Amino acid sequence: VSPSLPPLAHSRRSGSVMLSVAYAGASDGIGALGAALNVSGASGATSLIVGALGCGAIWFLRFRRRGRPYSYPGDAIPEEQRLKRGVQFKQGTRMPVEVGWAPRVEEQPEKDLLPHKVSGQQVWSFDATGAESSVQQHPFDPAANPNPGDCIFRAAKLKAWKGPKPDEAKVPSDPLEAARKGFAFYQMIQCDDGQWAGDYGGPHFLLPGFVIAAYITSSGKLTKAMPAAYWKAAEAYLRNHQQEDGGWGTHLESPSTMFCSALNYVTLRLVGAPMDDAACVLGRTFLHKHGGCLYTALWSKFWLAFLGVYDLRGIAPVPPELWLLPSWFPIHPGRFWCHCRMVYVPMCYLYGRRFAYDAAADPVTASLRKELYPPGVEYDKIDWHNHMFSIAQMDNYSPVHWVMKVLEKIFAIYEWTIGPFNFLREPALRFVEEYMHSEDVETNYLTIGPVSKAFHILTSWVVAGGATDPEVASSSKAYRAHLARIPAYSWIAEDGLKVQGYNGSMAWDTAFAVQAAAEGGLQKEFPEMCSKAWGWLAREQVRALPDGDWRHWRQPIRGGWGFSTAEQAWPVSDTTAEAFKAMLALRQDECVRGASKFPDEHCYDSVQFLLSYQNADGGWATYENNRGWSWYELLNPACVFGSIMIDYSYVECSSSAIQALLEFNHQFPNHRPAEIKAAVQSGACFIEAMQRDDGSWYGCWGNCFTYGCWFGIEGLVCAGRDPSSNSGIQRCVSFLLSKQNADGGWGEDFLSCFNREYTSRDKLYGCDGSSTVVCTAWALLGLMAGNCPDVAAVRKGIDFLMRKQLASGDWAQENISGVFNRSVGITYTAFRNVFPLWALGRFARVYGPRMGVK
């Protein structure tokens, strides 16, 4: 067991045995499991024997991937599994967003409703009397680009700006001047507290959960949950992203899928569209053509079942009793990736309670029982059990393995034939209730993400007795607290109101902006901007849970940074590393004097966080140490997502952590130097092992190979690998140069992520060709870090970025740049600014002088 990994302590509810288990994933895909049992009484010997058998079973069940770490995402997928259908948007502007929306700072709701103070992030309010005509100047045409440019938010910030503005008539003559103009614009949209906010939408399965939960808990009266303007803006989003075939894609650039078509059709009906509306008629045509909602994905089926328009018997069971398993058991939900685990928690609660909305008593949902299934299919006569695994081929990205099907059939026998047994079910449900409450309190009612958040809105109401007394449940403190935090996940852009992939990406975006300014040496020219951003990051370091919450499977998180805010309390390794790098970059600079304090002890906490998050394979995962094994993917029931069952180690996370630890070591050479050196070298070996045969690295969190290659090269160079002699760096440099387009830029379609093979298009969304500024910036950052000897190619890429810069200093929004779970794209509107700025600054201050070019 890696000495840097903390034990996972789990207090058994039976009392006498305290079990501490340390988890680590080894490079062969199984890892090591060490158990320290402090036992008392006669149960001690039994526990030791059972624990030893469990360890033996784990070792026996291990899967090997020889020559590769277990985290290796795989090479290109087989031809027959590749995405071949295209997006189908009709040209022309769509439903406009109602005038009157404006961003504001989130305020603390009613006294004592929340356990902690809110961060003061950007949320939205509507006031028709204070409508700004400029909002109407931002039409949305998904055929041209389904990725909105965040025009409403940026227009509001630009209008409020009182300082100097870039000279739009002046064209920058060199890279540093272009970076200077870019920051002159970017400071104008910085929030008053120092962070940069923006649209972090993209997936189409997030908004439906919020609407369905609100509809159920308000008994069909949505305005009891949120104002009418909210739902009208949500309707605009649904209409704007419906495709010509009637369906909705999994994300902005996805062809239609049954997964999101079912969810979004239902959502459109719930927000008020009548069944004979043209959009609804077209949506039903798509659903019926592909078998109706019997063939949608598992997540869709869950939401439809809780709404009462699909039967729970037609769903693969999620028994809450699994939480009663001892923590050492090889298959335990506490070992799942946290996003998978924290969706399973409320899902298993609702399933275990057999909760379903009284759809027959509601005219809309009663009608949906007919609308969602092809003509001739009667709801009451459907053989639901027979459709437990029915799924349209377009949704079947990660087919359910036969092993999981066998387990689910066994669970179904327990659920619907011989059980469930109350002596197991009730204790399990009580623990799950406790678990959900713990998550609510620790995250200030944000939860880990939007999917779990939507479920928690519903479960808080159900726990309070909503099924029998809706009015009392609606007045419960937990339910009201969840409603109060809905605005934290909502965002308004020219395409409507969407639910974001998080409560924002502020820490992530702000950390990159600070580093870009520092490497370009522009902090002295923009001292207020940098001071505010640095101070905000200092305040948003997580100080909670220094010892973790092992009963609920939380390891210590003090010293980390979350993707969004500290109050959300789910820090991530790469966000922590990038924010820490930003803090270290300006820690001793004059521009941060007088900003928020950041004592050395807080730096030490970040080092402890990063060292403790390293896995035994040398890499870093995202939110936690890996607790499971690669064979857990045999148990993936989702179909629409890949590699979701455990927290794998990633090249991007590992590279960021290496860079942060080395910069800390440079500034604090006497603090844990041996541990840092060992961690860095182990991390570098992991990155090398993850390199593909063609020299590239697959980007798991950005689109796609240009992103992965930048992190791979940067990590190895920082770890001491010499670019002039290291074959891995040289092969990646050659790979990137081979992908450069004639215009000097680089560009990747989302198919690169989905198919795991570098893919471009003649014309990418938002572009006039096959290159984007974001991919170009990533490629350039990697090439310059790798000391690319082809200076002309690098200069050609820099020229591309300068040509694409707008007169305002901004860059246009282009195609989707983020990804998760292999198959889902997500928007980062800040990327079009921070990465071109960083590449320009690096060329001007580092690469250009080193290579002797201007």
C-alpha positions in Angstrom: 0.0 0.0 0.0 1.3 3.4 -0.9 2.4 5.2 2.3 0.9 8.5 0.9 -2.6 7.0 0.9 -4.8 7.5 4.0 -6.8 4.6 5.3 -10.5 4.4 4.5 -12.0 4.0 7.9 -15.6 2.7 8.0 -17.4 2.3 11.3 -19.6 -0.8 11.1 -23.0 -0.1 12.5 -23.0 -3.5 14.3 -20.6 -1.9 16.8 -17.6 -4.0 17.9 -15.3 -4.0 14.9 -13.6 -0.9 13.5 -12.4 -1.6 10.0 -9.8 0.6 8.3 -9.0 -0.3 4.7 -6.4 1.4 2.5 -7.0 1.3 -1.2 -4.7 1.8 -4.1 -4.8 0.8 -7.8 -1.7 -0.9 -9.1 -0.6 -0.6 -12.7 -1.8 -4.1 -13.6 -5.4 -3.0 -13.0 -6.1 -4.6 -9.6 -4.1 -2.6 -7.1 -3.3 -3.5 -3.5 -5.7 -3.8 -0.6 -4.3 -3.5 2.9 -6.5 -3.9 5.9 -5.7 -3.0 9.5 -8.3 -4.6 11.8 -8.6 -3.4 15.4 -10.9 -6.0 16.8 -12.5 -6.8 20.1 -14.5 -9.7 21.3 -15.2 -13.0 19.7 -16.1 -11.4 16.3 -12.4 -10.5 15.8 -11.2 -13.9 14.5 -14.2 -14.2 12.2 -13.7 -10.7 10.8 -10.0 -11.5 10.2 -10.8 -14.7 8.3 -13.6 -13.1 6.2 -11.3 -10.1 5.5 -8.5 -12.4 4.3 -11.0 -14.3 2.1 -12.2 -11.0 0.7 -8.6 -9.9 -0.2 -8.0 -13.3 -1.8 -11.2 -13.0 -3.9 -10.1 -9.5 -5.0 -6.7 -10.8 -6.1 -8.3 -13.8 -7.9 -10.7 -11.5 -9.8 -8.1 -9.1 -11.0 -7.9 -8.2 -14.7 -4.6 -7.5 -16.4 -3.8 -5.0 -19.1 -0.2 -5.9 -19.8 2.1 -3.1 -20.6 -0.4 -0.4 -19.8 -1.8 1.1 -16.6 -5.3 0.0 -15.8 -6.3 3.7 -16.4 -5.3 3.5 -20.1 -8.5 4.6 -22.0 -7.9 2.3 -24.9 -7.1 2.9 -28.5 -9.5 3.8 -31.3 -12.9 2.0 -30.9 -13.9 -0.6 -33.5 -15.4 0.7 -36.7 -18.8 -0.9 -36.1 -19.1 1.1 -32.8 -18.2 4.5 -34.1 -20.5 7.4 -34.3 -21.6 7.7 -37.9 -24.8 9.8 -37.7 -24.6 13.5 -37.9 -26.2 16.4 -36.2 -29.3 17.8 -38.0 -30.2 21.4 -37.2 -32.4 23.5 -39.4 -30.8 26.8 -40.4 -32.2 30.0 -39.0 -32.7 31.6 -35.6 -34.8 30.0 -33.0 -37.0 31.0 -30.0 -35.4 34.1 -28.5 -34.8 34.5 -24.8 -37.2 36.8 -23.1 -35.8 40.2 -22.4 -35.1 41.0 -18.8 -32.5 38.5 -17.6 -29.5 39.9 -15.8 -26.6 38.3 -13.8 -26.3 39.1 -10.1 -24.4 38.0 -7.0 -26.0 35.1 -5.1 -27.2 36.2 -1.7 -27.7 34.3 1.5 -31.3 33.0 1.6 -33.5 33.2 4.6 -31.8 33.0 8.0 -30.5 29.6 9.1 -31.8 27.8 6.0 -28.3 26.8 4.9 -25.6 25.5 7.1 -22.9 27.7 5.6 -22.5 31.0 3.8 -22.9 31.0 0.1 -19.9 31.9 -2.0 -21.5 34.8 -3.8 -21.3 33.2 -7.3 -23.1 34.7 -10.3 -26.8 33.7 -10.6 -29.6 35.2 -12.7 -32.7 37.2 -12.0 -35.5 38.3 -14.2 -37.1 41.8 -14.3 -39.2 42.6 -17.4 -39.4 46.2 -16.3 -35.7 46.6 -16.4 -35.2 44.8 -19.7 -32.1 45.6 -21.7 -32.6 45.9 -25.4 -29.1 44.6 -26.0 -30.3 41.1 -25.1 -32.3 41.0 -28.3 -29.2 41.5 -30.3 -28.0 38.0 -29.8 -29.9 35.6 -32.0 -29.1 31.9 -31.8 -28.7 29.7 -34.8 -27.7 26.1 -33.9 -27.0 25.2 -37.5 -24.2 27.7 -37.5 -23.0 26.9 -34.0 -25.0 25.1 -31.3 -22.5 26.3 -28.7 -23.7 29.7 -27.4 -21.2 32.5 -27.0 -22.4 33.6 -23.5 -23.4 36.8 -25.1 -26.0 38.0 -22.5 -23.6 37.6 -19.6 -20.7 39.2 -21.4 -22.8 42.1 -22.7 -24.0 42.8 -19.1 -20.4 42.8 -17.8 -19.2 45.0 -20.6 -22.0 47.5 -20.1 -21.1 47.7 -16.3 -17.4 48.2 -17.0 -16.1 51.7 -16.1 -12.5 51.4 -16.8 -10.4 51.8 -20.0 -11.3 49.7 -23.0 -9.2 48.2 -25.8 -8.6 50.3 -28.9 -10.7 48.4 -31.5 -9.1 50.3 -34.3 -5.6 49.1 -33.4 -4.4 45.8 -34.7 -1.7 44.1 -32.5 1.7 43.9 -34.3 3.2 41.2 -32.2 2.1 38.3 -29.9 2.7 40.2 -26.6 0.6 43.1 -27.9 -2.1 40.7 -28.8 -2.0 39.1 -25.3 -2.1 42.6 -23.8 -5.2 43.5 -25.8 -6.7 40.2 -24.9 -6.3 40.8 -21.2 -7.6 44.4 -21.6 -10.8 42.8 -22.8 -10.8 39.9 -20.4 -10.5 42.1 -17.3 -13.8 43.8 -18.4 -15.8 40.6 -17.8 -14.2 39.7 -14.5 -16.6 39.5 -11.6 -16.3 42.0 -8.8 -15.1 39.3 -6.4 -12.2 38.3 -8.7 -13.4 35.2 -10.4 -14.5 34.6 -14.0 -17.9 33.2 -14.5 -19.4 31.8 -17.7 -21.6 29.2 -19.4 -20.7 25.7 -18.4 -23.6 23.9 -20.1 -23.7 21.4 -22.9 -25.2 18.1 -21.7 -28.9 17.7 -22.5 -29.8 15.3 -19.6 -29.3 17.9 -16.8 -32.2 20.3 -17.2 -34.9 17.5 -17.4 -34.0 16.2 -13.9 -34.6 19.6 -12.4 -37.9 20.1 -14.2 -39.2 16.6 -13.4 -38.2 17.0 -9.7 -39.9 20.4 -9.5 -43.0 19.1 -11.3 -43.4 16.2 -9.0 -42.8 18.1 -5.8 -45.1 21.0 -6.9 -47.9 18.6 -8.0 -47.6 20.0 -11.5 -47.5 23.6 -10.6 -44.0 24.6 -11.5 -44.3 28.2 -10.5 -44.4 27.0 -6.9 -40.8 26.0 -7.2 -39.4 28.7 -9.5 -40.8 31.8 -11.2 -42.6 31.5 -14.6 -39.8 33.3 -16.4 -37.4 30.5 -15.4 -39.6 27.8 -17.1 -40.2 30.0 -20.1 -36.4 30.4 -20.6 -36.1 26.6 -20.1 -38.7 26.1 -22.8 -36.6 28.3 -25.2 -33.6 26.1 -24.5 -35.5 22.9 -25.3 -36.9 24.3 -28.5 -33.6 25.8 -29.6 -31.7 22.5 -29.4 -34.3 20.1 -30.9 -33.0 18.7 -34.2 -34.7 18.3 -37.6 -35.4 14.6 -36.9 -37.4 15.6 -33.8 -34.8 14.4 -31.3 -32.3 15.9 -28.9 -28.6 14.9 -28.7 -26.8 13.8 -25.6 -25.0 17.2 -25.7 -24.8 20.3 -28.0 -23.0 18.6 -30.9 -24.4 15.1 -30.5 -26.8 13.6 -33.0 -30.2 12.7 -31.6 -30.3 9.9 -29.0 -33.2 8.2 -27.3 -31.5 8.9 -24.0 -32.0 12.7 -24.2 -34.9 12.7 -26.7 -37.1 10.9 -24.2 -36.1 13.2 -21.3 -36.3 16.5 -23.3 -39.7 15.6 -24.9 -41.2 14.9 -21.5 -39.6 18.1 -20.1 -41.0 20.2 -23.0 -44.5 18.9 -22.2 -44.1 19.5 -18.4 -43.1 23.2 -19.0 -46.3 23.8 -20.9 -46.0 22.7 -24.5 -49.3 21.0 -25.6 -49.1 17.6 -27.2 -50.2 18.9 -30.6 -47.4 21.5 -30.6 -45.3 21.1 -33.7 -42.2 20.4 -31.7 -44.0 17.8 -29.7 -45.4 16.1 -32.7 -41.9 16.0 -34.3 -40.5 14.7 -31.0 -43.0 11.9 -30.7 -42.3 10.8 -34.3 -38.7 10.4 -33.4 -39.5 8.4 -30.2 -42.0 6.1 -31.9 -39.7 5.5 -34.9 -37.1 4.0 -32.4 -39.5 1.9 -30.3 -40.7 4.5 -27.8 -39.4 4.9 -24.3 -39.1 1.2 -23.7 -35.8 1.7 -25.6 -34.4 4.7 -23.9 -31.3 4.6 -21.6 -31.4 3.6 -18.0 -31.1 7.1 -16.5 -34.1 8.2 -18.7 -36.1 5.2 -17.5 -35.4 6.1 -13.8 -36.7 9.7 -14.2 -39.7 8.5 -16.2 -40.5 5.9 -13.6 -40.4 8.4 -10.7 -42.7 10.6 -12.8 -45.1 7.6 -13.1 -44.9 7.2 -16.9 -42.7 4.1 -16.9 -42.9 1.2 -14.5 -40.2 0.4 -12.0 -40.4 -3.3 -13.0 -38.8 -2.3 -16.3 -35.7 -0.9 -14.7 -32.5 -2.7 -13.7 -32.8 -2.8 -9.9 -30.7 -0.6 -7.6 -31.2 -2.1 -4.2 -30.2 0.1 -1.2 -29.1 -3.1 0.7 -25.7 -2.9 -0.9 -24.8 -0.2 1.6 -25.1 -2.8 4.3 -22.2 -4.8 2.9 -19.0 -4.7 5.0 -16.5 -2.2 3.7 -14.0 -4.9 2.8 -16.4 -6.6 0.4 -14.9 -6.6 -3.2 -18.1 -5.1 -4.7 -19.2 -2.2 -2.5 -20.8 1.1 -3.7 -18.4 3.0 -1.5 -15.7 2.0 -3.9 -17.4 3.5 -7.0 -16.3 6.7 -8.6 -17.8 9.5 -6.5 -20.1 10.8 -9.2 -21.4 7.3 -9.9 -21.8 6.7 -6.1 -23.5 9.9 -5.3 -26.1 9.4 -8.1 -26.7 5.8 -6.8 -27.4 7.1 -3.3 -30.6 9.0 -4.0 -31.5 6.7 -6.9 -31.5 3.6 -4.7 -33.5 5.5 -2.0 -36.3 6.3 -4.4 -36.2 2.8 -5.9 -36.2 1.2 -2.5 -39.2 3.3 -1.4 -41.0 2.3 -4.7 -41.7 6.0 -5.2 -43.7 7.1 -8.2 -45.8 10.2 -8.9 -49.5 9.6 -9.2 -49.4 10.0 -13.0 -52.9 8.8 -13.6 -54.4 11.7 -11.6 -52.5 14.3 -13.6 -53.8 15.1 -17.1 -50.3 15.8 -18.5 -48.6 12.7 -17.1 -51.6 10.6 -17.8 -51.3 11.6 -21.4 -47.6 11.0 -21.4 -48.3 7.3 -20.6 -49.8 7.2 -24.1 -47.5 9.6 -25.9 -44.2 8.0 -25.0 -45.0 4.6 -26.6 -45.8 3.7 -30.2 -49.4 3.4 -31.4 -51.0 0.1 -30.4 -48.8 -0.3 -27.3 -51.0 -0.1 -24.2 -49.3 1.1 -21.1 -51.1 -1.3 -18.7 -50.3 -4.3 -20.9 -46.5 -3.8 -21.3 -44.4 -6.7 -20.2 -42.0 -4.4 -18.2 -39.7 -7.1 -16.9 -38.9 -8.0 -20.5 -37.7 -4.5 -21.2 -35.2 -4.2 -18.4 -32.3 -4.2 -20.8 -34.0 -2.9 -23.9 -32.1 0.0 -25.5 -31.8 1.6 -28.9 -28.5 1.0 -30.6 -27.8 4.8 -30.8 -27.7 4.9 -26.9 -25.6 1.7 -26.5 -22.1 3.3 -26.3 -21.1 1.0 -23.4 -23.2 -2.1 -23.6 -24.2 -3.8 -20.4 -21.9 -6.8 -19.9 -23.5 -10.2 -19.4 -22.0 -10.4 -15.9 -24.0 -7.3 -14.9 -27.1 -8.7 -16.6 -26.9 -11.8 -14.5 -26.5 -9.8 -11.3 -29.4 -7.5 -12.2 -31.6 -10.6 -12.9 -30.7 -11.9 -9.5 -31.5 -8.5 -7.9 -34.9 -8.5 -9.8 -35.8 -11.9 -8.3 -35.1 -10.4 -4.9 -37.0 -7.2 -5.6 -40.1 -8.6 -7.3 -40.4 -12.3 -6.3 -38.9 -13.2 -2.9 -38.3 -9.8 -1.4 -37.5 -7.2 -0.5 -37.0 -8.1 3.2 -37.9 -5.4 5.6 -35.2 -6.3 8.1 -32.7 -5.4 5.4 -34.5 -2.8 3.4 -35.4 -0.5 6.3 -31.9 -0.2 7.9 -30.5 0.3 4.4 -32.9 3.1 3.7 -32.2 4.8 7.0 -28.5 4.8 6.3 -29.1 6.2 2.8 -31.3 9.0 4.4 -28.4 9.8 6.7 -26.0 9.7 3.8 -28.0 12.1 1.8 -28.4 14.5 4.7 -24.6 14.4 5.2 -24.0 15.3 1.6 -26.5 18.1 1.8 -24.8 19.7 4.8 -21.2 19.2 3.7 -22.0 20.8 0.3 -24.3 23.5 1.5 -27.2 21.8 -0.4 -25.3 21.9 -3.7 -24.3 18.2 -3.7 -21.5 16.9 -5.9 -23.2 17.8 -9.2 -26.4 18.5 -11.1 -27.6 14.9 -11.5 -27.4 14.2 -7.8 -28.7 17.7 -7.1 -31.9 17.0 -9.1 -32.4 13.7 -7.3 -31.8 15.4 -3.9 -34.6 17.9 -4.6 -36.9 15.0 -5.0 -35.6 12.8 -2.2 -35.7 15.7 0.3 -39.4 16.0 -0.4 -40.0 12.3 -0.3 -38.1 11.9 3.0 -40.3 14.7 4.4 -43.5 12.7 3.5 -44.3 14.2 0.1 -46.0 11.0 -1.1 -48.7 11.3 1.6 -48.6 15.0 2.6 -47.2 17.2 -0.2 -47.9 20.5 1.5 -46.0 19.6 4.7 -43.1 18.1 2.7 -42.9 21.3 0.6 -42.4 23.4 3.7 -39.6 21.2 5.1 -36.3 22.9 5.7 -34.3 20.5 3.5 -36.6 20.8 0.5 -36.7 24.6 0.8 -32.9 24.7 1.0 -32.6 22.6 -2.1 -34.9 25.0 -4.0 -32.9 27.9 -2.8 -29.8 26.5 -4.5 -31.3 25.8 -7.9 -30.1 29.2 -9.2 -26.5 28.2 -8.5 -26.8 25.5 -11.2 -28.8 27.6 -13.7 -27.3 29.7 -16.5 -28.9 32.0 -19.1 -27.4 32.4 -22.6 -28.7 33.3 -26.0 -30.0 29.7 -26.4 -32.1 29.8 -23.2 -31.8 28.6 -19.6 -29.8 25.5 -19.1 -28.5 23.5 -16.1 -24.7 23.6 -15.9 -22.4 20.6 -15.5 -21.5 22.0 -12.1 -22.4 25.1 -10.1 -19.9 26.8 -12.4 -16.2 26.3 -13.4 -14.9 29.4 -11.7 -11.9 28.1 -9.9 -10.7 26.2 -13.0 -11.1 29.1 -15.3 -9.7 31.7 -12.9 -6.6 29.5 -12.1 -5.7 29.3 -15.8 -6.2 33.1 -16.3 -3.8 33.9 -13.5 -1.2 31.6 -14.8 -1.6 33.0 -18.3 -1.0 36.5 -17.1 1.9 35.5 -14.9 3.7 33.6 -17.7 3.2 36.5 -20.1 4.6 38.9 -17.5 1.5 41.0 -17.6 0.6 41.1 -13.9 2.2 44.4 -13.6 0.1 45.9 -16.4 -3.1 44.4 -14.9 -2.4 44.5 -11.2 -6.0 44.9 -10.0 -7.2 42.1 -12.2 -4.5 39.7 -10.9 -4.9 40.8 -7.3 -8.6 40.2 -7.3 -8.3 36.8 -9.0 -5.5 35.7 -6.6 -7.5 36.9 -3.6 -10.6 35.0 -4.7 -8.6 31.8 -5.2 -7.0 32.3 -1.7 -10.5 32.5 -0.2 -11.8 29.5 -2.1 -9.3 27.0 -0.9 -11.2 24.2 0.9 -10.7 24.3 4.7 -13.4 21.7 5.6 -13.2 18.0 6.5 -9.5 17.9 7.5 -10.0 14.3 8.7 -12.6 13.3 6.1 -16.0 11.7 6.8 -15.1 8.1 6.5 -18.6 6.9 7.5 -19.8 8.4 4.3 -16.7 7.5 2.3 -15.1 11.0 2.2 -11.4 11.2 2.5 -9.7 14.4 3.9 -10.1 17.4 1.6 -8.5 20.3 3.4 -6.1 22.2 1.2 -7.8 21.4 -2.1 -9.8 23.5 -4.5 -13.1 22.5 -6.0 -13.9 23.0 -9.6 -16.3 25.9 -8.7 -16.3 27.1 -5.1 -15.1 26.0 -1.6 -18.6 25.6 -0.3 -19.3 22.8 -2.8 -16.7 20.8 -0.8 -15.7 18.3 -3.5 -12.1 19.4 -4.4 -10.5 17.9 -7.5 -6.8 17.0 -7.9 -6.2 18.9 -11.2 -8.2 22.0 -10.1 -6.2 22.0 -6.8 -3.0 21.7 -8.7 -3.8 24.5 -11.2 -5.2 26.8 -8.5 -2.1 26.1 -6.4 0.2 26.9 -9.3 -1.7 30.2 -9.7 -1.2 31.0 -6.0 2.5 30.2 -6.2 3.0 32.1 -9.4 2.0 35.4 -7.8 2.6 34.6 -4.2 5.5 37.0 -3.9 4.5 39.5 -6.5 3.8 43.1 -5.7 0.3 42.9 -7.3 -1.1 40.7 -4.5 0.1 42.8 -1.6 -2.9 43.7 0.4 -5.0 40.8 -1.2 -6.4 38.0 0.9 -3.8 36.3 3.1 -2.5 32.9 2.2 -0.2 31.6 4.9 2.5 29.0 4.4 0.4 26.5 6.3 -2.2 26.7 3.6 0.5 25.8 1.1 1.5 22.9 3.2 -2.2 21.7 3.3 -2.3 21.8 -0.6 0.9 19.7 -0.7 -0.6 17.2 1.7 -3.8 17.1 -0.4 -1.9 16.4 -3.6 0.5 13.8 -2.1 -2.4 11.9 -0.5 -4.3 11.8 -3.8 -1.6 10.0 -5.7 -2.6 6.4 -6.6 -0.2 3.5 -6.4 0.1 3.4 -10.2 1.9 6.8 -9.9 -1.0 8.8 -11.4 -3.6 11.1 -9.9 -7.3 10.5 -10.1 -9.9 13.2 -9.8 -11.8 13.5 -6.5 -10.5 10.5 -4.5 -7.9 7.8 -4.6 -9.0 4.8 -6.7 -10.8 2.3 -4.4 -11.8 -0.3 -7.0 -10.5 -2.2 -9.9 -10.8 -2.1 -13.7 -13.1 -5.1 -13.7 -15.7 -2.8 -12.1 -16.5 -1.7 -15.6 -18.2 -5.0 -16.1 -20.8 -3.6 -13.7 -21.4 -0.4 -15.6 -25.2 -0.3 -16.1 -25.5 3.1 -17.8 -24.9 2.2 -21.5 -24.5 5.9 -22.5 -21.2 6.6 -20.6 -17.8 4.9 -20.7 -15.3 4.3 -17.8 -17.5 5.6 -15.0 -17.3 3.0 -12.3 -14.0 3.9 -10.6 -11.8 7.0 -10.3 -9.1 6.3 -12.8 -5.7 8.0 -12.9 -5.5 10.6 -15.6 -2.6 12.2 -17.6 -4.1 15.6 -17.1 -4.5 15.3 -13.4 -1.1 13.8 -13.0 0.7 16.4 -15.1 -1.0 19.3 -13.1 -0.1 17.7 -9.8 3.6 17.2 -10.9 3.9 20.8 -11.9 2.3 22.1 -8.7 4.5 20.0 -6.5 7.7 21.0 -8.3 6.9 24.7 -8.2 6.2 24.4 -4.5 9.4 22.5 -4.0 11.2 25.4 -5.8 9.8 27.9 -3.3 9.8 25.7 -0.2 12.8 23.4 -0.8 12.9 22.1 2.8 9.3 20.9 3.1 8.9 17.2 2.4 11.4 17.2 -0.5 12.0 13.4 -0.6 8.3 12.7 -0.8 7.7 15.2 -3.5 10.7 13.9 -5.5 9.4 10.3 -5.3 5.8 11.4 -6.2 7.0 13.4 -9.2 9.1 10.6 -10.6 6.3 8.0 -10.1 3.9 10.4 -11.8 6.2 10.9 -14.7 6.5 7.1 -15.2 2.7 6.9 -15.2 2.4 9.6 -17.9 5.0 7.8 -20.1 3.1 4.5 -19.7 -0.1 6.2 -20.8 1.3 7.5 -24.1 -0.2 5.9 -27.2 1.9 4.2 -29.9 1.5 7.2 -32.3 3.1 9.5 -29.7 -0.1 11.2 -28.5 -2.0 11.3 -25.3 -5.8 11.0 -25.3 -7.5 13.9 -23.5 -10.1 12.6 -21.1 -11.4 16.0 -19.9 -10.8 18.2 -23.0 -11.4 17.8 -26.7 -9.1 15.9 -27.2 -5.6 14.9 -28.3 -4.2 18.4 -28.5 -5.4 18.8 -24.9 -3.9 15.5 -23.7 -0.6 16.1 -25.6 -0.1 19.5 -23.9 -0.5 18.0 -20.5 1.6 15.0 -21.3 4.6 17.0 -22.6 4.3 19.7 -19.9 4.3 17.0 -17.1 7.3 15.2 -18.5 9.4 18.3 -19.0 8.6 19.6 -15.5 9.6 16.2 -14.1 13.0 16.6 -15.7 12.8 14.8 -19.0 15.0 16.5 -21.6 13.0 17.4 -24.7 16.1 17.2 -26.8 16.6 13.6 -26.0 13.4 12.1 -24.6 11.8 10.0 -27.2 8.3 10.3 -25.7 8.3 14.1 -25.9 9.8 14.0 -29.4 7.2 11.6 -30.6 4.4 13.7 -29.3 5.9 16.9 -30.9 6.0 15.0 -34.2 2.4 13.9 -33.7 1.2 17.5 -33.1 3.2 18.8 -36.1 1.6 16.2 -38.3 -1.8 17.4 -37.4 -1.2 21.1 -38.1 -3.6 22.5 -40.7 -2.6 24.7 -43.7 -3.9 27.8 -42.0 -1.4 27.3 -39.2 -4.0 26.1 -36.6 -5.2 22.8 -35.2 -8.8 21.6 -34.7 -10.6 18.6 -33.5 -14.2 17.5 -33.9 -15.9 15.9 -30.9 -15.6 12.5 -32.7 -12.0 12.5 -31.5 -13.3 12.0 -28.0 -16.1 9.5 -28.9 -14.1 7.4 -31.3 -10.7 7.8 -29.5 -9.0 8.8 -32.8 -7.9 12.2 -33.9 -10.7 13.6 -36.1 -11.1 16.9 -37.8 -13.7 18.4 -40.2 -13.5 20.7 -43.1 -15.6 23.2 -41.2 -15.9 23.1 -37.4 -18.8 24.8 -35.6 -18.2 28.6 -35.2 -15.2 28.4 -37.6 -14.5 29.2 -41.2 -12.3 26.2 -41.6 -10.9 23.2 -39.7 -8.9 25.0 -37.0 -10.0 26.4 -33.6 -8.3 28.8 -31.4 -8.6 26.5 -28.3 -7.1 23.4 -30.0 -4.4 25.6 -31.6 -3.5 27.1 -28.2 -3.3 23.7 -26.6 -1.1 22.4 -29.4 1.2 25.4 -29.2 1.5 25.2 -25.4 2.6 21.6 -25.8 5.0 22.3 -28.6 6.6 25.2 -26.8 6.9 23.2 -23.6 8.6 20.5 -25.6 11.0 23.0 -27.1 9.8 22.3 -30.6 12.7 22.8 -33.1 10.3 23.7 -35.9 10.0 27.4 -35.0 8.2 28.2 -38.3 5.4 25.9 -37.4 5.0 27.4 -34.0 5.1 30.9 -35.4 2.5 29.9 -38.0 0.2 28.8 -35.1 0.8 32.1 -33.3 -0.1 34.0 -36.4 -3.4 32.0 -36.6 -4.3 33.1 -33.1 -3.5 36.7 -33.8 -5.6 36.7 -37.0 -8.6 35.2 -35.2 -8.6 37.8 -32.4 -11.5 40.1 -32.7 -11.2 43.9 -32.7 -12.5 43.9 -29.1 -9.7 41.7 -27.9 -12.0 38.7 -27.5 -12.2 35.5 -29.6 -15.3 34.0 -31.1 -17.0 31.0 -29.5 -16.2 27.9 -31.6 -17.0 24.2 -31.2 -17.3 22.3 -28.0 -14.0 22.0 -26.0 -14.8 19.9 -22.9 -15.7 16.2 -22.4 -16.4 13.8 -19.7 -17.2 10.0 -19.6 -15.9 9.7 -23.1 -19.2 10.5 -24.8 -20.5 13.8 -23.4 -19.3 17.2 -24.5 -19.5 20.3 -22.3 -19.0 24.0 -22.9 -16.2 26.2 -21.5 -16.7 29.7 -22.7 -13.6 30.9 -20.9 -11.3 28.6 -22.9 -11.5 30.8 -26.0 -9.8 33.5 -24.0 -7.4 32.0 -21.4 -5.6 29.5 -23.6 -4.9 31.8 -26.6 -3.7 34.4 -24.1 -1.5 31.8 -22.4 0.0 30.6 -25.7 0.7 34.2 -26.9 2.4 35.1 -23.6 4.5 32.0 -23.6 5.7 32.6 -27.1 6.6 36.2 -26.3 8.2 35.7 -23.0 9.6 32.2 -23.0 9.7 30.3 -26.3 10.6 33.2 -28.6 13.5 34.5 -26.6 14.8 30.9 -26.0 14.7 30.1 -29.8 15.9 33.6 -30.8 12.8 34.7 -32.7 10.4 37.6 -32.3 
